[in-house]
Amino acid sequence: MRISVFGLGYVGCVSAACLAGMGHEVIGVDVNQVKVDLVNDAKAPVVEERIGELIAEVVGSGALRATGDVREAIMDSEVSLVCVGTPSEPNGSLCTTYLERVTEQIGAALAERGGRHTVVYRSTMLPGTCLNLLVPILEKYVGGTVGVDIGVAVNPEFLREGTSVRDFFDPPKTVIGELDAASGDTVMALYEGLPGEVFRVPVPTAEAIKYADNAFHGLKIGFANELGAVCQALGVDSHQVMDVFLADRKLNISPAYLRPGFAFGGSCLPKDLRSLVHAAQRADVSVPILSHVLPSNSDHLQRAVELVERAGRRRVGMFGLSFKPGTDDLRESPLVELAERLFGKGYDLKIYDANVSLSRLLGANREYIETRLPHLAQLLADSVEEVLDHAEVCLVGTRDPAVLSALPHGDGPVIVDLIRLPDAETRRTEPGYMGLAW
Ligand SMILES: NC(=O)c1ccc[n+]([C@@H]2O[C@H](COP(=O)([O-])OP(=O)(O)OC[C@H]3O[C@@H](n4cnc5c(N)ncnc54)[C@H](O)[C@@H]3O)[C@@H](O)[C@H]2O)c1
């Protein structure tokens, strides 16, 4: 393919050289003449493993050249990759100035060119930037409609500086946010032959994935370092701890606990986080990540309260009360905490949890409920129907099949989904449905 690459920084330079190495015909564009001249002299404008040899090779063979002339690059290509910087503004917000300028320039050149051209954004940008900010600029300058005259895709970049050439040829994944299938097909063709799973998703999803990745990477490093500092203060070798931690592929290095859902609770996580943070504080070790886990959890619980408030109705039904399915344990159950917050705000509450009702009948958890939560004990219903008959708003906090199959669609009570119901994807478009974090 004939490709123009806008921005010859780390991402653009590596993408341009590697695509040229795959046999594409590539023209790099940068506003910085020094970078343009370096590439044309077969020298890399960035320091990276293998990039020097690769640039020398592809510039030597004529597969890659550079220019400062946007019009020339657009006339000579059918796809443009945008790799300009998106730095932070002083207040932390994302600077989109370079993206806007380059989109205007590409649009103005495309207005002269005619024929379909696909603009692929590789720069990191917040969800909504492409469709709400850049697509209108393109349409204004080209005078055409995106999806018809112009293809648009977001193809975030997951290379690590230092090993980016290696990562390009062996990527962890390829993510294509496609405005239409033809745009996505064009991006697919760019990387034909490369390994790794390809994900074709809506444009804002592709934008968000990059943030999910980077936020998680930062969080992992911060977690490991804080834990290391606490271990050190307690006289424990943190690397020995993490060797064992990392060997657990069921609960630790695994998809477990990584889907947005309801707040956590139970008799272990809150207690153990509290005592770990307390031990760190006693040892004068600052652990801002660990000490904000419980406040974060409490804020998440509050989101459920706010959804009920937003529904604007007083009669609330709640499905689920124990801290997780298949148990009647109510100690530190986040659903008990939620029920108490709603009760405190004067909502007319009815609660159904099959395990709790059963344990009440058997007397197992009876004492706990009747002594610690007497106000909630009175709110317990004996059947799903009793709650549905009462509720104008239904909070669903259990996967009990009897509950799921009874939940109405459409005109019934507002459904506040705390667990991501199995049919949440279709319900999301229905009025009267509220997902907690989706
Ligand atoms: N560096 C990384 O490892 C990495 C990894 C993944 C994603 N990203 C993202 O990729 C994007 C680019 O990052 P980078 O590190 O390559 O940035 P960079 O600052 O190294 O390079 C950006 C280049 O764009 C050029 N430029 C600016 N406006 C231009 C225009 N109108 N026309 C042509 N060129 C123009 C600049 O002169 C510069 O050379 C950012 O959004 C970044 O967040 C970077």
The ligand as an ORCA input file, in Angstrom:
! r2SCAN-3c Opt
* xyz 0 1
  N       6.318      7.062     22.689
  C       5.660      5.942     22.903
  O       6.230      4.925     23.308
  C       4.184      5.849     22.607
  C       3.559      4.612     22.704
  C       2.217      4.508     22.409
  C       1.510      5.640     22.036
  N       2.114      6.837     21.970
  C       1.329      7.997     21.519
  O       1.667      8.243     20.165
  C       1.649      9.651     19.918
  C       2.998     10.103     19.426
  O       3.969      9.871     20.436
  P       5.519     10.075     20.159
  O       6.206      9.637     21.401
  O       5.876      9.462     18.872
  O       5.578     11.681     20.018
  P       6.825     12.584     19.581
  O       6.657     13.867     20.297
  O       8.100     11.814     19.710
  O       6.571     12.821     18.033
  C       5.532     13.572     17.514
  C       6.020     14.154     16.196
  O       4.910     14.770     15.537
  C       5.431     15.891     14.833
  N       4.314     16.773     14.440
  C       3.582     17.610     15.197
  N       2.658     18.242     14.441
  C       2.795     17.772     13.184
  C       2.133     18.033     11.957
  N       1.131     18.909     11.889
  N       2.530     17.381     10.856
  C       3.549     16.480     10.915
  N       4.220     16.186     12.056
  C       3.848     16.827     13.175
  C       6.426     16.502     15.795
  O       7.332     17.367     15.148
  C       7.100     15.241     16.336
  O       8.231     14.872     15.570
  C       1.196     10.298     21.222
  O      -0.204     10.438     21.199
  C       1.603      9.285     22.259
  O       0.813      9.403     23.436
  C       3.449      6.960     22.239
*
